[in-house]
Amino acid sequence: MDVLLLDDDQMNLKLFSRLLDGMPGVTTVALSMPLQALEYCRERRPDLVLIDYMMPEMDGLAFLQALRALYPGDPVAVIMITAAIDKDIRYRALQLGANDFLTKPIDNIEFRARVGNLLTLRRAQRELSLRAESLALAVAAATRAIAAGELDAIHRLSRMAEYRDPETGSHLLRMASYAKVLAASLGLDHAQQELIYAAAPMHDIGKIGIADHILLKPGRLDGDEMAIMRTHPKIGAAILHGSASPLLQAAEVIALHHHERYDGSGYPSGLAGEAIPLFGRIIAVADVFDALTSVRPYKRAWECGAAFDFLEEGAGSHFDPACVQAFLRQREVVLAIHDTHRDPPC
């Protein structure tokens, strides 16, 4: 335990040092000038400070006030040394955060007892702080483990959907990356960007509930088949519903709303404008852009320029205009993602 002694009387400093020398685990620093002592405290935090009241440069009260300002969240223990008649000074010292007092002339037994008590308290505070720090680290590690488990579940469910859907894993990676870029362009914070990136691959999880003869049909679907296909958002939301995980909650929102249209003509609920959750509006742009620029059994891939034009033409009807403009602002980034994660040749 580090104890700082501050007194302009050298005899007092020698006396205090001698009294503390016999206390186990205690290291003392004796200084006579308050400004020098404050500089010391800026560089190294003591566990206990003994302050005389009458000193040059500043009195003990001014020093105590400056000391408390240095460590607002972790108050150092302080003993103020005053004369027996200085009650007003004691009251002011208490208001400024003094922990205890010693009266001149110093009683050796009282001195050691009061210092020992405060050091015991300070040691307990430090141990409690270390335990709290250790607990915080453990909680953070457990939280990371839970988050990793959630991501693993998302990836496995997404891979399961891939086995039934002809779309590739590259599609999921590109689409999630586009969604993250779009979220950043809209000004969403880092946590929201990462959330939509992690949840986006679950957008079509409901397709695992669609029969193969519809899901894998190479040509256009007829009216009845399309009606069945359009149930996949609700199936996906039902699969993901009821989770306490923010990640799976976001995935549920995305699964349910990514086929809604800004003008209200989408499905499954016919929501319009900002009644469509933002994550659904973002995924609508990212998913359609990637679908257009990817090869499918029933179509060739569009050029990216034509896909950008399609989004711009659909702003206000199919797509949220703000999302489209935010996506278009990031053309270079989008093109880099498209080139980096191309589908392997057939």
N, C-alpha and C positions, 0 to 999 in steps of 0.2 A: 504494500500500500504506500502510495507517494503522499507525503505531507509537506505542504509549503508553509514556511514560517515567515511572516512579514512584520517586521518591527524595526524602527529606526534606532533602537537602543541595542548595541552590540552585546551588552551584558545579558539582556533578556534573551536574545537569540541563542547565546551559548547555554543559558539555563534550559531553555526549551529543548534544544538539541540533545543536551545531556539526559534530560528526563525521558526523551523518546528513544534514545539509543538502546535502551534495554528492552524495548517492545519488539517481539518477534515479527519479522516480515515487514518492518516499517523502514522506509527510506525517507530522509529529510533533505530539504533544500531550504537554506536560510538566506533571505534577501532583506535589504534595508530600504529599498526605494520602490514605491508603488508602481511606477511606470515600467520599471524593469521586471517587476513581478507579473504585471499584465502581459508583457511580451513573453515571459516564460509560459504563462497559462495559454497563450495562443498556440504555442508550439507543443506543449505537453499538458494534458489535462491531469491535475492532481486529484487525489481522492478526498483530501481534507486540506482546508486553508485556515490557519490561525492568523487573525488580523488585529493589529493594535489600532486603537481609534485615532490617537494623535500622531500624525505623520506629516512630513513635508510632501509637496507636490499635490497630494489629495488626502483627505482624511479617510478613515476606515469605511464610513458610509458610502462615500463616492466610489471607493475601490470595490465595495460589495456590489453596488449597482452596476458597475462596469463588468465585474466578474459574472454576474447573473446574465448579462446581455450576451456574453460569449457562449454560454451553454444553456440556451432556453429550454431544450428538451431533456437535459440530463443535469440537474442541479448538483453542483459539487457541495459537499458538506462544509459548513463554515462555522467557526467559533470566533466570536468577537470578544476582544479583551478590553474592558472598561474599568473605570473607577466605580466604587460602590454607589456613589451619589448620582451617577449619570443615568437616571431612569428614562429621561426623554430620549436619550441616545439609544437606549435599549429598545424602547418602543419603535423608534424609527428603523432600527436594525431588523427587528422582527418583521416589519412591513416589507423590508427589502429582501427578506429571505434568510436571515441568520438562523442557524439551527440551535445554537447554544451560546452561553456566555461564560467567561472567566473574569473574576474580579481581582484587581490589584490590591494588595500584593498577592502573588500566585501561591496557592496551597498545592504542594507537590502531589499529595495523594488525590486531591480533587482533580488536578490537571490530568493525571494519568487515567483516572476513571472516566472523565468526560471524553477525552480523546479516544480511549478504548471503546467506549460505547458507540461513538459515531463511526469509528472505523469498522466495528462489527456490523452496524447497519449498512454502511457503504459496501462492504464485502457481500452482504446478502443481496443488495440491489444489483450488484454486478453479476452475481450468480443467476439471479432471476432474469436479468437481461439476456445473458448467454443462453439460458433455457428457452426463453421466448424466441430468440434468434434461431436456435436449433429447431424448435417446433415449427417456425415459419418456413424453414428450409424443407422440413419433412412434409409439410402440407403442400408446398410448391411442387415437390417431387411427386407426391401422390396425385396432385392435380394434373401434372404432365402425363403421368401414367394413365390416368382416366381418359385424358384427351387423346393420347396415342391409341388407346383401346377403341375409342369412338371412331377415330379415323380408320382404324383397321376394319371395323365393322362396316363402315361406309364403303371402303374399297372392295371388301368381299361381296357385299350386296350388289355393288355396281358391276363387278365381274360376273356375278350370277346372272344379272340382266343381260350382259353382253352375250352369254351363251345362247340366249333366245332371240336376240335382236341382231340383225345383220350389221348394225353400226359397230365401228371398231373402237378399241381403247384409245386410239389416237383422237377420235372424235371427242371422247369425254375429256381428254387432257386439253385439247384445243378449246373446246367450249368453256371449260372451267377457267382457262387462262384468259379468254376473251371477257368473261364475266368479271374477273378480278380487275382487269385493265379498265373496263367500263365503270366499275364501282369506284376506282381511284379517280377516274376522270370526272365523276359526279361529285367528288369531294368526300366520299365516305371514309371513315378513319381506318387505320391499319387493321384493327380487330375485325371490322365488318368486311373488309376486303378478303381477309383470310377465311372468314366464315363462309362467304359465298363461294370462294374457291373450293373449299372442302365439301360443301353441300351440293354444289352444282351437278356432280356426276350422278346424283340420285334423281335427276329430273324425270327420267323415264322408267323408274323402277316398276311402275304399275304395268308396264308391258309384259311382265312375267305372267300376268293374269289374262293375257289375250291369246286366243287359240292360234296354233301354228298356221293353219290354212289362211288366216287373216294377217297375222303378223309377218309371215314370210312370203306373202303373195307378191310375185314380181311385177304385176301390173297394177293398174288403178283399182281401188276398192269401190264396190257398188254402194248404194245408199245404206243398206242394212249392215254391210261390213264396216262402213265408216262410222255408223252409230255405235257399233261395238268397240271399234278402235278408240272412239272418243270417251270411252269409260276409263281409259288408263290413268288419267290424272286422279280420279277419285280412288281407284284401286291403290295407286302409289301413296296417296295421302292416308288411306286406311292402314296400309302397312306401317307407315311411320308415325301414326297418330298416338298420342298419349305419353310420349317420352319426356323425361325431365331434362334431357340433354339439349342445350341450346343449339348444338349442331344438328341433331335430328329434327328439332322443331323447325329450324331454317329449311332443312331438306323437305319437310312436309309442306311448308308454304310454297316452295319451288315446284314440287311435284304437282300440287293442286292447281297452281295458277300460271304456269308457263305457257299455256295455250289460250289464255284470255287475250282479247284484243282491246286496244285503247278506245275504240269506238263502241265497244259493248257487243260486238258480233262474235266473240270467241266463245270458248267452252272451258270448263263445264258449267260455269255459273253466269256467264254473260255479264261479267263486271265491266265497268268502263272507267277510263281516266285513272285518277289517283285512288279509286276504290280498289284497284288491283294493287296488291302489295308490291313495294319497290323491287324486292328480289325477283318476283314474277316478271315484272316489266324488263328487268335487266336480262334475265335468262331468255326471254322471248327474242331479244335482239341477238344475243350471242348464239343461241341455238339455231335460229333461222340462217344467220350468216354462215355458220359452219355447214349446215345442211345444204345450202346452195352451192358452196364451194367444194363439196365432197362428191365423189363418185358413188352412185347408188345403182342397184341392179336395173332400175327403171329409168336412169338418167345419167347424163354426163355431168362432170363438175363445171360450174360456172367460173368465169374469170372473176377475180376479186373485185375489179372495177365495176363489173355489172352487178355484183352482189351489193356493193356499197350504194349503187344507184337505186337498187330495189328497196333497200332500207330507207333511203331518203324519200322515195316516192310513197312509201307506206307510213311515213311519220304523220301522226295525227289520226290515222285510221287503224292500221294493224299495230303500230308501235308508238310508244311514248316519245314525243318529239324531243324531249330533253335527253332521253337515253340515246336516241339516234345521233343527235349532235355531239354528245359526249363521246360516242363511239367513233364518229367520223374525225374528231379531233385527234384520235390516237391511231390514224391510218398506218403510220410507219411501224408502230409497235404491233398492231394487229397483223400486218403483212409478215413481220419477222416471226411471229408465233406460227402463222400458217406455213411458212417455209421450213421452220425448224421441226415441226411435228407433222410432216406429210405422211399420208397413209402409204404403207409399203406397196410396191407394184403387185398387181393381181397375178 
